[in-house]
Amino acid sequence: MQHAKRLIVIAAALVAGHVFAAPTAEEVKQLGTTLTPIGAEKAGNKAGTIPAWDGGLCKPPAGYKPTRGDAGGAPYVDPYASDKPLFRITPANVSQYADKLDEATKELFKRYPTMAIDIYPTRRSVCFQDWVYENTIKRVMNPKLVGTAPGLADAHAQVPFPIPKNGYEVMWNSFVKFEPVHMTGNIDAGLMDTSGTYTRTSYQTIENWTPYWDNTLTSIPDGKPFWVLIASTTYPASQMGGKQMRYQYLRTDLKDAAAWSYVPGQRRVRMAPEFKYDTVSTTSGGILIFDEINGFDGKMDKFDFKLIGKKEMYVPYNSYKFISAATEDTMKKGHANPDLFRWELHRTWMVEATLKAGERHVQKKKVFYVDEDSWIPVIYYSLDQSDKVHHLMHLPVWQQYDWPGPRGGNYVLYDLNRGIYGNQSKPSGNRPEDTGWYKVPPRPANYFTPDAMAGSGVR
């Protein structure tokens, strides 16, 4: 009897702590050989429709002259501008390609006769700096999931789980996706209603600090964030001068994400504990909820994340025309402008997140397709409590060759319950103030603090 109780206690501890098998020695040997150094399959597929990875796009193409000079940023040259579409998927032929399209994107084809996707040759453009590869292989046995959230421990400046064993590991790979340590840029957002009327919803300057990818450090100090963001609003006029700051932590099992907001009219900084889960983001025009920023954001405690496996999917990729166009030009009635989107066939990790019994959330299920080459989510959709598609997000990955490293985070978000959609966090564009994402010098040690934000706020 005591033995049985002991087994139950041990089993419970394993589940609660998300203790799973580490990579085997044989699996680790694959990194840099049959797998890329961060875990993607090097070889192409049997059909020849996905090529082998040859190292990616590691240098800027000819003609790249960013306005910020050595700091990089916009305007970006499309390295694949001469590529022609292989074919176009429309409502008339979508059934031929249904096995490589996610369920929510297929819903767009059902609703809109003008919906189309141009499929281009697959370009495995992702390239990281050498130290990212070296750290990932050298430290591959260090990272672990801890606690019931779960949090991430003993990982730094690396892809933590290049050979993932479960959905939580895939999601953590995407959550700590590569970013330059000090980076800033301008992002635009707009909303398209059911009548086809476009409304600009926000324009912000984003300042990022990502100590997780600081290769001069060996770890994040205990209790300190791995990523910090300050968003300063310049449009609309009613919110001009407003600021938001967010902290994200690796040990989410011990510490919740923190957020602060500065409202010029109040002239003070206040904590914003509501910036999480299914709270609606006001700068999105009322369609984005906080835990789906960049596909997923925050604590993994309300859902069970299950790794379904790897699938070849048509996904938005290398969409340089999209990121370089004005936001209003990327949006048509019902759906994004198909002439500015590039789709390719890539291998993705599929993860399903199901709401736990007793938890409350507007969504019942979340489904993610995470690109194997970059660990960036490229497709995300959710189901509401009646099992209908709620939100759909297309997140094009593109290689920011001036770092070098892959870039995600810009996305088109469809609210299929209301028939509206938004273009969120879109970089670059064709306005003089559009800079894209560019590197900046390190800020002072106290820069990303509530006091500093208050001192720099517009009064």
SELODREN-910417 format. One record per residue (C-alpha): residue number from 0; chain; x, y negated, z. Coordinates in pm, 1 decimal. Example, Ala and Ser with C-alpha at 12.3 -4.5 7.8 and 13.67 -1.06 7.14 Angstrom:
2
0	A	1230.0	450.0	780.0
1	A	1367.0	106.0	714.0
This chain:
459
0	A	0.0	0.0	0.0
1	A	279.6	-241.0	91.1
2	A	459.9	-147.7	-229.9
3	A	147.3	-227.1	-433.7
4	A	106.9	-563.6	-260.5
5	A	470.9	-642.7	-328.0
6	A	425.9	-567.6	-698.6
7	A	122.5	-796.8	-711.6
8	A	316.8	-1080.4	-545.4
9	A	608.3	-1036.4	-786.7
10	A	377.7	-1029.8	-1088.2
11	A	201.8	-1345.3	-969.5
12	A	534.0	-1521.1	-922.9
13	A	643.1	-1429.5	-1273.7
14	A	322.5	-1567.0	-1424.6
15	A	328.0	-1882.8	-1211.6
16	A	691.8	-1952.4	-1291.0
17	A	668.7	-1862.7	-1659.8
18	A	970.1	-1633.7	-1628.7
19	A	1032.6	-1474.9	-1966.6
20	A	1319.2	-1284.9	-2125.3
21	A	1618.7	-1486.9	-2236.4
22	A	1766.7	-1425.3	-2582.0
23	A	1967.7	-1106.4	-2612.0
24	A	2334.3	-1108.3	-2707.5
25	A	2241.2	-975.5	-3051.8
26	A	1986.5	-1254.1	-3099.0
27	A	2237.7	-1521.0	-2996.8
28	A	2481.0	-1389.4	-3260.0
29	A	2225.8	-1478.2	-3527.1
30	A	2255.5	-1850.1	-3451.7
31	A	2475.2	-1999.4	-3721.5
32	A	2474.8	-1676.8	-3922.7
33	A	2135.1	-1544.0	-4034.7
34	A	1967.4	-1827.7	-3845.4
35	A	2054.9	-2195.2	-3859.6
36	A	2230.0	-2320.3	-3543.6
37	A	1892.7	-2433.2	-3406.6
38	A	1702.5	-2113.6	-3488.2
39	A	1541.0	-2141.4	-3832.8
40	A	1576.9	-1864.9	-4088.5
41	A	1865.7	-1954.7	-4318.3
42	A	1745.2	-1744.2	-4608.1
43	A	1466.3	-1839.7	-4841.3
44	A	1149.9	-1634.8	-4863.8
45	A	1103.9	-1327.8	-5083.0
46	A	885.7	-1513.7	-5331.4
47	A	1154.2	-1775.3	-5389.5
48	A	911.3	-2054.7	-5304.9
49	A	1110.7	-2151.2	-4994.8
50	A	1482.3	-2196.0	-5067.4
51	A	1771.7	-2107.0	-4841.7
52	A	1890.1	-2377.8	-4602.1
53	A	2215.1	-2525.9	-4736.2
54	A	2291.9	-2772.9	-4458.3
55	A	2028.6	-3032.9	-4540.7
56	A	2052.6	-3399.4	-4630.1
57	A	2333.5	-3527.9	-4408.9
58	A	2427.2	-3849.9	-4588.1
59	A	2225.8	-4140.3	-4729.7
60	A	2149.3	-4120.5	-5102.2
61	A	2293.6	-4367.5	-5348.5
62	A	2133.9	-4709.3	-5334.6
63	A	2044.8	-4704.6	-4964.6
64	A	2092.7	-5061.2	-4832.2
65	A	1903.8	-5113.8	-4505.8
66	A	1822.9	-5466.2	-4398.8
67	A	1977.9	-5388.8	-4059.2
68	A	2312.8	-5290.6	-4208.2
69	A	2508.4	-5033.9	-4006.7
70	A	2216.4	-4999.0	-3763.0
71	A	2018.4	-4829.8	-4039.9
72	A	1644.2	-4843.8	-4084.2
73	A	1428.5	-4961.4	-4374.9
74	A	1402.9	-4978.6	-4668.6
75	A	1449.9	-4606.0	-4726.1
76	A	1548.6	-4460.2	-5061.0
77	A	1351.8	-4151.8	-5162.4
78	A	1619.1	-3888.7	-5234.4
79	A	1363.7	-3673.8	-5417.2
80	A	1194.0	-3942.0	-5625.4
81	A	1251.4	-3747.2	-5948.2
82	A	1064.1	-3439.0	-5820.6
83	A	732.9	-3365.5	-5990.6
84	A	438.2	-3187.7	-5824.1
85	A	418.6	-2813.9	-5890.8
86	A	40.1	-2828.8	-5872.9
87	A	-247.4	-3014.4	-5707.1
88	A	-495.7	-2856.8	-5465.9
89	A	-849.6	-2992.8	-5496.8
90	A	-1193.2	-2878.4	-5377.1
91	A	-1226.5	-2689.8	-5706.9
92	A	-926.4	-2461.3	-5648.4
93	A	-869.7	-2475.2	-5272.2
94	A	-980.4	-2113.2	-5227.1
95	A	-671.7	-1998.8	-5420.7
96	A	-444.5	-2147.7	-5154.4
97	A	-658.0	-2095.9	-4842.8
98	A	-408.2	-1859.1	-4677.8
99	A	-147.8	-2138.2	-4661.7
100	A	-375.4	-2415.8	-4540.4
101	A	-487.3	-2470.7	-4181.6
102	A	-858.6	-2447.2	-4098.8
103	A	-903.2	-2819.1	-4026.9
104	A	-740.7	-2937.8	-4350.4
105	A	-970.6	-2701.2	-4539.7
106	A	-1258.3	-2883.8	-4371.1
107	A	-1147.4	-3206.0	-4545.5
108	A	-1181.9	-3031.5	-4881.5
109	A	-1536.3	-2928.1	-4789.4
110	A	-1636.4	-3281.6	-4695.3
111	A	-1468.9	-3499.8	-4956.1
112	A	-1477.5	-3434.5	-5333.0
113	A	-1179.0	-3670.3	-5375.5
114	A	-956.2	-3482.3	-5129.0
115	A	-634.7	-3358.9	-5290.3
116	A	-289.8	-3232.4	-5195.4
117	A	11.6	-3242.7	-5428.3
118	A	250.1	-2951.1	-5368.9
119	A	612.7	-3032.8	-5445.7
120	A	925.9	-2815.5	-5455.5
121	A	1036.6	-2731.0	-5102.4
122	A	1335.6	-2934.6	-4988.8
123	A	1492.6	-2816.9	-4664.4
124	A	1635.0	-3159.8	-4592.3
125	A	1682.3	-3130.5	-4214.4
126	A	2036.7	-3194.5	-4097.0
127	A	2160.8	-3268.8	-3744.1
128	A	2494.0	-3395.5	-3620.9
129	A	2745.0	-3117.1	-3555.7
130	A	2741.2	-3161.9	-3177.7
131	A	2367.9	-3082.8	-3170.9
132	A	2441.6	-2747.2	-3331.8
133	A	2740.6	-2683.2	-3105.6
134	A	2550.7	-2767.0	-2785.9
135	A	2252.3	-2553.5	-2882.4
136	A	2463.9	-2243.5	-2940.4
137	A	2705.2	-2297.5	-2651.2
138	A	2429.3	-2365.7	-2395.4
139	A	2166.1	-2129.9	-2533.4
140	A	2142.4	-1920.4	-2214.1
141	A	2102.7	-2220.9	-1981.7
142	A	1748.0	-2357.6	-2034.3
143	A	1455.7	-2207.7	-1848.6
144	A	1089.0	-2277.3	-1784.5
145	A	1003.6	-2343.9	-1420.9
146	A	684.2	-2388.5	-1222.9
147	A	325.1	-2373.9	-1334.0
148	A	324.6	-2680.4	-1562.4
149	A	579.7	-2551.3	-1677.1
150	A	879.1	-2781.7	-1652.5
151	A	1213.4	-2752.5	-1828.7
152	A	1535.7	-2698.7	-1633.5
153	A	1906.4	-2680.9	-1721.5
154	A	1871.8	-2819.0	-2074.1
155	A	2051.9	-3120.0	-2215.8
156	A	2139.4	-3255.0	-2562.6
157	A	2031.5	-2931.3	-2731.3
158	A	1734.4	-2748.4	-2876.5
159	A	1645.2	-2562.0	-2555.5
160	A	1487.3	-2248.8	-2706.0
161	A	1615.5	-2183.2	-3059.8
162	A	1488.1	-1825.1	-3030.5
163	A	1149.2	-1884.4	-2864.2
164	A	967.1	-1609.3	-2678.0
165	A	638.5	-1790.2	-2605.5
166	A	426.7	-2091.2	-2687.9
167	A	558.8	-2302.8	-2402.6
168	A	913.5	-2275.6	-2534.2
169	A	807.2	-2381.9	-2883.0
170	A	622.6	-2680.6	-2738.1
171	A	920.0	-2784.7	-2526.6
172	A	1140.4	-2768.4	-2837.4
173	A	901.5	-3013.5	-3003.8
174	A	865.3	-3229.0	-2693.2
175	A	1240.8	-3294.7	-2667.7
176	A	1289.5	-3328.1	-3044.0
177	A	1604.1	-3511.7	-3146.8
178	A	1614.7	-3890.8	-3112.3
179	A	1906.0	-4136.8	-3110.8
180	A	1970.2	-4243.2	-2751.4
181	A	1892.0	-4611.5	-2812.7
182	A	1646.3	-4686.4	-3090.5
183	A	1381.0	-4939.7	-3180.6
184	A	1138.1	-5011.0	-3462.2
185	A	802.1	-5154.5	-3559.9
186	A	492.5	-4939.9	-3601.9
187	A	163.7	-5021.8	-3767.9
188	A	-178.9	-4864.7	-3717.0
189	A	-506.2	-4891.1	-3905.4
190	A	-853.1	-4737.5	-3903.0
191	A	-1079.8	-4632.1	-4191.0
192	A	-1451.6	-4612.0	-4115.6
193	A	-1719.8	-4405.1	-4288.4
194	A	-1803.2	-4685.0	-4534.6
195	A	-1443.7	-4708.0	-4656.9
196	A	-1364.7	-5029.6	-4470.6
197	A	-1005.3	-5059.3	-4347.3
198	A	-923.1	-5237.9	-4020.5
199	A	-576.7	-5299.7	-3886.9
200	A	-583.0	-5193.2	-3521.2
201	A	-234.3	-5270.4	-3388.6
202	A	122.7	-5367.9	-3465.8
203	A	386.1	-5295.4	-3204.7
204	A	758.0	-5305.9	-3146.0
205	A	876.2	-4981.5	-2987.5
206	A	1193.4	-4956.6	-2780.2
207	A	1310.4	-4604.3	-2701.7
208	A	1570.9	-4477.7	-2460.4
209	A	1631.3	-4102.1	-2471.9
210	A	1899.7	-3998.3	-2221.7
211	A	1824.3	-3630.5	-2295.7
212	A	2017.2	-3675.9	-2622.0
213	A	2304.7	-3868.9	-2464.9
214	A	2598.2	-3639.2	-2539.1
215	A	2823.0	-3834.3	-2301.7
216	A	2616.6	-3691.0	-2013.7
217	A	2594.7	-3329.7	-1902.0
218	A	2245.4	-3354.5	-1757.0
219	A	1963.5	-3589.1	-1660.5
220	A	2000.4	-3698.2	-1294.9
221	A	1737.3	-3545.7	-1066.8
222	A	1411.6	-3737.5	-1068.9
223	A	1506.5	-3948.9	-1370.2
224	A	1312.5	-3951.0	-1700.3
225	A	1447.9	-3782.2	-2010.5
226	A	1267.4	-4030.4	-2236.4
227	A	1141.6	-4387.4	-2184.8
228	A	939.5	-4609.6	-2416.3
229	A	833.5	-4973.7	-2409.9
230	A	565.5	-5077.1	-2659.9
231	A	516.7	-5451.7	-2711.4
232	A	202.9	-5558.0	-2897.6
233	A	203.3	-5841.5	-3150.7
234	A	-134.4	-5761.5	-3311.8
235	A	-425.5	-5805.3	-3256.9
236	A	-403.2	-6159.6	-3122.6
237	A	-621.7	-6069.8	-2825.4
238	A	-354.6	-5823.7	-2705.9
239	A	-45.9	-6016.2	-2815.1
240	A	224.2	-6011.1	-2548.8
241	A	88.7	-5696.8	-2385.5
242	A	336.0	-5424.3	-2301.3
243	A	321.4	-5058.1	-2206.6
244	A	601.8	-4852.6	-2058.8
245	A	605.4	-4475.7	-2023.2
246	A	840.4	-4232.2	-1848.2
247	A	852.8	-3862.4	-1938.9
248	A	1023.8	-3603.7	-1718.4
249	A	1168.7	-3259.9	-1784.5
250	A	1050.3	-3120.6	-1452.1
251	A	680.5	-3170.0	-1519.5
252	A	614.2	-2903.6	-1256.6
253	A	745.3	-3151.3	-995.7
254	A	673.6	-3494.7	-1137.1
255	A	392.8	-3634.2	-1351.2
256	A	463.9	-3870.1	-1637.1
257	A	448.6	-4233.7	-1529.0
258	A	305.5	-4533.0	-1713.3
259	A	281.7	-4906.6	-1655.6
260	A	105.3	-5183.9	-1843.7
261	A	161.6	-5558.7	-1857.3
262	A	-137.3	-5778.7	-1942.0
263	A	-38.6	-6141.7	-2018.6
264	A	-361.7	-6286.4	-1879.4
265	A	-302.6	-6115.8	-1544.2
266	A	72.4	-6185.6	-1545.4
267	A	153.2	-5868.0	-1361.7
268	A	261.3	-5510.4	-1421.4
269	A	35.0	-5236.2	-1293.0
270	A	56.6	-4859.9	-1284.5
271	A	-153.9	-4691.0	-1552.3
272	A	-227.3	-4338.7	-1426.0
273	A	-502.0	-4302.0	-1687.3
274	A	-247.9	-4276.0	-1971.7
275	A	-270.9	-3895.3	-1993.9
276	A	-481.9	-3596.8	-2095.9
277	A	-800.4	-3691.5	-2286.1
278	A	-803.0	-4062.3	-2201.8
279	A	-851.3	-4260.5	-2524.2
280	A	-572.9	-4491.1	-2643.7
281	A	-716.0	-4838.8	-2706.6
282	A	-447.5	-4931.5	-2962.0
283	A	-562.3	-4645.3	-3188.0
284	A	-903.9	-4788.1	-3255.0
285	A	-1054.9	-4540.9	-3012.4
286	A	-973.9	-4209.4	-3180.5
287	A	-641.8	-4093.7	-3031.3
288	A	-627.9	-3931.4	-2689.5
289	A	-306.7	-3952.3	-2492.0
290	A	-214.4	-3584.6	-2482.2
291	A	-210.2	-3561.7	-2862.3
292	A	44.1	-3837.2	-2926.1
293	A	301.9	-3692.0	-3167.5
294	A	91.0	-3375.1	-3174.1
295	A	121.7	-3313.5	-2801.2
296	A	227.3	-3530.6	-2510.6
297	A	232.0	-3478.1	-2137.2
298	A	188.8	-3188.1	-1900.3
299	A	108.5	-2833.2	-2015.2
300	A	-108.5	-2746.3	-1716.1
301	A	-464.8	-2757.2	-1852.3
302	A	-413.8	-2516.0	-2142.3
303	A	-261.6	-2172.7	-2195.6
304	A	-12.7	-2198.7	-2483.2
305	A	11.1	-1878.4	-2685.9
306	A	268.7	-1816.8	-2957.4
307	A	85.1	-1664.6	-3255.2
308	A	394.0	-1626.1	-3472.5
309	A	557.1	-1772.9	-3779.5
310	A	354.9	-1862.4	-4090.0
311	A	432.3	-2008.2	-4430.9
312	A	213.9	-2317.9	-4464.0
313	A	163.6	-2616.3	-4689.5
314	A	258.4	-2914.2	-4473.5
315	A	337.8	-3286.6	-4524.4
316	A	712.9	-3316.4	-4569.8
317	A	972.2	-3558.4	-4708.4
318	A	695.6	-3817.9	-4754.3
319	A	919.7	-4115.2	-4827.0
320	A	652.0	-4280.9	-5043.5
321	A	408.6	-4263.6	-4751.4
322	A	640.0	-4416.0	-4490.3
323	A	749.9	-4694.2	-4727.0
324	A	402.6	-4804.2	-4836.0
325	A	186.6	-5063.3	-4663.8
326	A	-48.7	-4896.0	-4417.9
327	A	-361.8	-5014.8	-4597.6
328	A	-235.4	-4862.2	-4924.1
329	A	-199.1	-4520.5	-4764.0
330	A	-568.0	-4503.7	-4669.3
331	A	-866.4	-4428.3	-4891.3
332	A	-1230.4	-4367.4	-4805.8
333	A	-1258.3	-4034.1	-4625.5
334	A	-893.0	-3934.7	-4632.1
335	A	-534.3	-4051.6	-4682.9
336	A	-419.3	-4154.1	-5030.4
337	A	-305.6	-3825.8	-5194.2
338	A	-78.2	-4011.8	-5436.8
339	A	144.6	-4123.7	-5148.2
340	A	166.3	-3791.5	-4965.4
341	A	410.0	-3513.6	-5047.4
342	A	332.0	-3157.5	-4933.3
343	A	569.6	-2861.6	-4939.6
344	A	571.2	-2495.0	-4839.0
345	A	759.6	-2441.9	-4512.3
346	A	782.3	-2180.8	-4239.7
347	A	614.8	-2295.6	-3920.9
348	A	565.5	-2164.6	-3569.6
349	A	195.0	-2140.9	-3487.0
350	A	87.6	-2204.3	-3127.1
351	A	-268.6	-2192.2	-2990.9
352	A	-351.8	-2371.4	-2666.2
353	A	-676.1	-2263.6	-2497.1
354	A	-834.7	-2461.0	-2212.5
355	A	-802.1	-2276.8	-1882.3
356	A	-1110.2	-2170.3	-1689.4
357	A	-1220.2	-2445.0	-1451.0
358	A	-1027.2	-2722.4	-1628.2
359	A	-1198.8	-3023.9	-1784.3
360	A	-1102.5	-3163.5	-2122.4
361	A	-1290.5	-3290.9	-2426.3
362	A	-1112.4	-3026.5	-2634.1
363	A	-1149.5	-2649.9	-2595.7
364	A	-856.7	-2546.3	-2813.8
365	A	-551.3	-2705.5	-2970.4
366	A	-359.6	-2551.4	-3261.1
367	A	-7.1	-2653.6	-3358.6
368	A	213.9	-2575.3	-3656.9
369	A	575.2	-2660.6	-3570.2
370	A	835.4	-2683.7	-3847.1
371	A	1109.9	-2422.2	-3803.3
372	A	1387.6	-2648.9	-3936.9
373	A	1322.4	-2953.8	-3718.5
374	A	1101.7	-2829.4	-3428.7
375	A	864.5	-3117.3	-3509.4
376	A	486.3	-3054.5	-3524.8
377	A	365.3	-3105.4	-3882.7
378	A	-1.4	-3005.4	-3843.8
379	A	-218.3	-3025.4	-3532.4
380	A	-591.1	-2981.2	-3489.3
381	A	-833.4	-2929.0	-3203.8
382	A	-1175.6	-2776.5	-3145.1
383	A	-1437.9	-2935.6	-2923.1
384	A	-1647.8	-2754.4	-2665.0
385	A	-1889.3	-2637.2	-2938.1
386	A	-1601.6	-2481.8	-3139.3
387	A	-1620.8	-2745.4	-3412.7
388	A	-1310.0	-2916.6	-3548.4
389	A	-1264.0	-3230.0	-3339.7
390	A	-933.9	-3389.0	-3441.1
391	A	-689.6	-3315.8	-3721.2
392	A	-343.4	-3465.4	-3742.9
393	A	-101.8	-3461.4	-4036.7
394	A	251.7	-3548.3	-3921.7
395	A	494.9	-3571.8	-4215.4
396	A	856.0	-3484.8	-4135.4
397	A	1127.3	-3670.6	-4320.7
398	A	1502.4	-3673.9	-4288.6
399	A	1630.2	-4004.8	-4152.5
400	A	1965.3	-3962.5	-4317.9
401	A	2122.0	-4267.6	-4154.1
402	A	2132.1	-4091.0	-3812.0
403	A	2132.3	-3816.6	-3945.7
404	A	1837.1	-3627.8	-3806.1
405	A	1474.9	-3542.4	-3883.2
406	A	1204.2	-3791.5	-3798.8
407	A	842.5	-3729.7	-3703.9
408	A	589.5	-3918.6	-3495.1
409	A	409.9	-4101.1	-3777.3
410	A	72.6	-3941.2	-3834.1
411	A	-271.0	-3957.3	-3990.4
412	A	-539.9	-3864.9	-3737.7
413	A	-889.1	-3757.5	-3844.9
414	A	-1184.9	-3764.6	-3606.4
415	A	-1404.8	-3512.8	-3784.3
416	A	-1692.0	-3554.7	-3538.0
417	A	-1737.2	-3917.4	-3641.0
418	A	-1601.0	-3903.2	-3995.0
419	A	-1338.9	-4171.8	-3936.6
420	A	-959.9	-4157.3	-3938.5
421	A	-656.2	-4364.4	-3854.4
422	A	-298.7	-4402.9	-3968.1
423	A	-106.8	-4414.6	-3640.2
424	A	253.3	-4508.5	-3553.8
425	A	342.1	-4565.7	-3916.1
426	A	698.1	-4699.2	-3962.6
427	A	842.1	-4923.6	-4229.3
428	A	608.2	-5066.0	-4491.7
429	A	655.9	-5358.3	-4727.3
430	A	628.8	-5658.4	-4496.0
431	A	938.1	-5868.8	-4413.6
432	A	908.7	-5777.9	-4045.2
433	A	904.2	-5401.5	-4109.7
434	A	1232.8	-5248.6	-4003.3
435	A	1177.8	-4875.1	-3980.7
436	A	1361.8	-4705.9	-3697.0
437	A	1713.8	-4828.0	-3632.2
438	A	1980.7	-4779.1	-3368.7
439	A	2051.1	-5051.1	-3112.5
440	A	2327.9	-5106.5	-2854.9
441	A	2270.9	-4969.4	-2502.8
442	A	2049.2	-5184.8	-2284.2
443	A	2132.5	-5290.8	-1927.3
444	A	2075.9	-5025.8	-1660.8
445	A	1763.9	-5198.3	-1524.5
446	A	1606.6	-5276.6	-1862.5
447	A	1346.1	-4998.5	-1858.9
448	A	1191.6	-5086.7	-1524.1
449	A	858.7	-5244.2	-1422.0
450	A	1034.0	-5553.4	-1284.4
451	A	1226.6	-5610.0	-1606.5
452	A	910.9	-5560.7	-1811.8
453	A	730.8	-5822.5	-1603.8
454	A	1017.7	-6065.9	-1643.8
455	A	1023.1	-6027.6	-2021.7
456	A	645.3	-6043.0	-2069.2
457	A	467.5	-6327.2	-2241.9
458	A	294.6	-6563.0	-2000.3
